[in-house]
Amino acid sequence: MDSDATQILHRTAEFPEFGDSVPEWEAAARSRLTGAVERFTGPLTELLDRDANEGDTRFLVTDFLSEGLGFDKYGELTTEYRTKGESVDYGIRLDGDLFAFIEVKPCATELDARNLRQAKLHAGAEGVAWVVLTNGRVWQVHHVGGGEGDDGTGIVVDVDLLADTPLTTRVDALVPLSRDAVARGRLEELRAWRAAMEPEPLAEVLCSDPVASAIRAEVRRRTGHVGHLGDLDEIVRALTEGVIGRRVQPAD
C-alpha cells in the first residue's frame, strides 16, 4: 500500500483546521525531527557556550541533516562541493540530481545577506535553485532561482532550534526541509505559497471571481439587498479602486 494513502492520527500546531490525519511518512518525519531537536539542544548549547568554530559546527550540521532531516550522509551529502575551482560546504543530491547547496557558519555567527552571497553566486553558476544557510542553531532555506536573471522567491524556511516557542512549531517549520518532504514537492509548494503572499499576487486573489462572489454574498447578507445586474463588477471595481492601493493592483 502507498504510504501516502495510509493515514494515522497525529496532531500538529500548524494544521489543526485540516483534522488530525497526516500521511505516515510525514508523521515519521515529524517524530524524527522532534527527537532530533530535543537531542541536539544540549550539544548545540555547548557549542555556543564555547564559541565553537565553523569546523566544529559542521559536525553538528552533518548529524542533524542525517538524524533529523533524513538525508543519507554517505550517499546524498557531498562536503566541500567543488564549483569551478571553489567550493561550498555541502551539496545535497536527491536521486542523483543536485538539489541544494549548504553554507555553514560558526554557531555564534548571526546569519545575514553577506553570509548568503557567495553560496548564491555558486548556485546561480551551477543552476541550483536552493541554498540552505545555517549556523547549526538557525536554519534558513533560500530559493535563489538557479538561473541568470532569476532572483528566486527569497527566504522560504527560517527556524531557530533553540527558540522559545513550542517544539511543535519548530518541527512544523523544519518539515518542508526534510528529505521525504522535499522529494514529495512540499518545499516547492511552500515556496509557491510564500510567493503568493506578495502584495500583487494577493491583489489578484482578492479580485478573483470566487473571492468577489463571496464578498458580494456577505454584503448582501449584511444589507438585505437581493442583488442587481452588474453587482459583481461593482464589487471588483470597489476593491480595485477603493481598497487595493494602485501600486499593488493586479497587472492587466
C-alpha positions in Angstrom: 0.0 0.0 0.0 1.2 3.5 -0.8 2.4 5.1 2.4 0.8 8.4 1.3 -2.6 6.7 1.4 -2.0 5.4 4.9 -3.4 7.9 7.3 -2.7 7.9 11.1 -3.8 10.2 13.9 -1.3 13.0 14.6 -2.0 16.5 15.9 0.2 19.4 14.8 0.3 23.0 15.9 0.1 24.4 12.4 -2.7 22.4 10.8 -5.5 21.8 13.3 -8.1 23.0 10.9 -7.3 20.2 8.5 -8.0 17.5 11.0 -5.7 15.1 12.8 -4.7 12.8 10.0 -1.3 13.2 8.2 0.5 10.8 5.8 2.5 8.1 7.5 5.8 9.4 6.0 5.0 12.9 7.4 4.2 11.5 10.9 7.6 9.7 10.8 9.4 12.8 9.7 7.8 14.9 12.5 8.7 12.2 15.1 12.3 12.0 13.9 12.6 15.8 13.9 11.0 16.1 17.3 13.6 13.7 18.8 16.5 15.3 17.0 15.6 18.9 18.1 15.4 17.7 21.7 18.6 15.6 21.4 20.7 18.3 19.8 19.7 21.0 22.2 22.5 20.1 24.7 25.4 19.8 22.1 24.3 23.0 20.4 24.2 24.9 23.7 27.7 23.6 24.4 29.0 24.8 21.0 27.5 28.2 21.7 29.0 28.4 25.2 32.5 27.8 23.9 32.0 29.9 20.7 32.9 26.9 18.6 34.5 27.4 15.2 33.0 26.5 11.8 34.6 23.1 11.7 33.0 22.0 14.9 29.7 23.5 13.8 29.9 21.3 10.7 29.9 18.1 12.7 26.6 19.1 14.3 25.2 20.2 11.0 26.1 16.9 9.3 24.5 14.9 12.1 21.3 17.0 12.1 21.0 16.7 8.3 21.2 12.9 8.7 19.4 12.2 12.0 16.9 15.0 11.9 16.2 15.8 8.3 16.7 12.3 7.0 19.4 12.8 4.3 21.9 10.0 3.7 25.2 11.5 4.8 27.1 9.0 2.7 25.1 8.9 -0.5 23.3 12.3 -0.6 25.6 14.8 1.1 28.9 16.0 -0.5 31.2 18.0 1.6 33.4 20.7 0.1 31.4 20.6 -3.2 33.6 21.9 -5.9 32.2 24.7 -8.2 34.6 25.9 -10.9 37.7 25.9 -8.7 36.0 26.9 -5.5 33.8 25.0 -3.0 30.7 25.3 -0.9 30.4 23.5 2.4 27.9 20.9 1.2 25.9 19.8 -1.9 22.7 17.8 -1.5 21.8 15.3 -4.2 18.4 13.7 -4.5 18.0 10.8 -6.9 21.3 11.8 -8.4 20.4 15.4 -9.1 22.0 18.4 -7.3 19.2 19.9 -5.2 20.8 22.5 -2.9 24.0 24.0 -1.6 24.5 24.3 2.2 26.6 27.2 3.6 27.7 26.6 7.2 28.8 29.5 9.5 30.2 29.3 13.1 27.5 28.7 15.6 27.7 32.2 17.1 27.6 34.0 13.8 24.4 36.0 13.0 23.1 35.0 9.6 22.6 37.8 7.1 22.7 38.5 3.4 26.5 38.6 3.4 26.6 35.0 4.5 24.4 34.0 1.6 26.1 36.0 -1.2 28.9 33.6 -2.1 26.7 30.5 -2.0 24.1 32.2 -4.1 26.7 33.0 -6.7 27.7 29.4 -6.8 24.1 28.3 -7.0 23.5 30.5 -10.0 26.6 29.2 -11.8 25.5 25.6 -11.2 21.8 26.1 -11.9 20.9 25.2 -8.3 17.6 26.7 -7.1 18.1 26.3 -3.3 20.6 27.4 -0.7 20.5 26.3 3.0 22.2 28.8 5.3 22.9 27.6 8.9 25.0 28.2 11.9 23.7 24.9 13.5 21.1 26.8 15.6 19.3 28.8 12.9 18.3 27.1 9.7 17.3 29.2 6.7 16.2 27.9 3.3 16.5 30.4 0.4 15.1 30.0 -3.0 17.6 31.7 -5.2 16.2 30.9 -8.6 19.0 28.9 -10.1 19.4 30.8 -13.3 20.6 34.1 -14.7 18.1 36.9 -14.1 16.1 34.9 -11.7 16.5 36.1 -8.1 14.1 33.5 -6.8 11.4 33.8 -4.1 13.8 34.5 -1.2 13.7 33.0 2.2 11.2 30.1 2.5 12.1 28.5 5.8 13.6 30.3 8.9 13.7 28.4 12.2 15.8 28.7 15.4 16.2 25.3 17.0 16.6 27.0 20.4 13.8 29.5 20.0 11.4 30.0 23.0 8.5 28.6 21.0 6.6 25.3 21.3 8.6 22.4 20.0 5.7 21.5 17.6 6.1 25.0 16.0 9.8 24.5 15.3 9.2 21.0 13.9 6.4 22.3 11.6 8.9 24.9 10.3 11.5 22.2 9.6 9.3 19.5 8.0 9.4 21.1 4.5 13.3 20.7 4.5 13.1 17.0 5.5 14.2 14.6 2.7 10.8 13.0 2.3 9.0 16.4 2.2 11.5 17.7 -0.4 11.1 14.5 -2.5 7.3 14.9 -2.5 7.4 18.6 -3.5 6.4 20.1 -0.1 9.3 22.6 -0.1 8.3 23.8 -3.6 4.7 24.1 -2.5 5.8 26.2 0.4 7.9 28.4 -1.9 4.8 28.9 -4.1 2.8 29.9 -1.0 5.4 32.4 0.1 5.5 33.9 -3.4 1.7 34.2 -3.3 1.8 36.2 -0.1 3.4 39.2 -2.0 1.1 42.2 -2.5 0.5 41.8 -6.2 -0.5 38.1 -6.2 -2.7 38.7 -3.2 -4.4 41.6 -5.0 -5.1 39.2 -7.9 -6.7 36.7 -5.5 -8.8 39.4 -3.8 -10.2 40.5 -7.2 -10.8 36.9 -8.4 -14.4 35.8 -9.2 -14.6 33.3 -6.2 -13.5 35.9 -3.7 -15.5 38.8 -5.2 -18.6 36.5 -5.2 -18.1 35.6 -1.6 -17.8 39.3 -0.7 -21.0 40.1 -2.7 -22.8 37.4 -0.7 -21.6 38.8 2.6 -22.5 42.3 1.6 -26.0 41.2 0.5 -26.4 39.4 3.9 -25.4 42.5 5.8 -27.6 44.9 3.8 -30.6 42.7 3.0 -30.2 43.7 -0.7 -31.3 40.9 -3.1 -28.7 41.9 -5.7 -28.8 43.6 -9.1 -27.3 43.2 -12.6 -23.6 44.2 -12.6 -23.2 44.0 -8.8 -20.2 41.6 -9.1 -18.5 44.1 -11.4 -19.3 46.8 -8.8 -17.6 44.7 -6.1 -14.5 44.2 -8.2 -14.4 48.0 -9.0 -14.8 48.9 -5.4 -11.9 46.6 -4.5 -9.5 47.8 -7.1 -10.3 51.5 -6.8 -11.1 51.9 -3.2 -9.4 49.0 -1.2 -6.3 48.0 -3.1 -3.6 50.6 -3.4 -2.7 51.5 -7.0 0.8 50.2 -6.6 -0.4 46.7 -5.8 -3.2 46.4 -8.3 -3.1 43.2 -10.4 -1.4 43.7 -13.8 -3.7 43.7 -16.8 
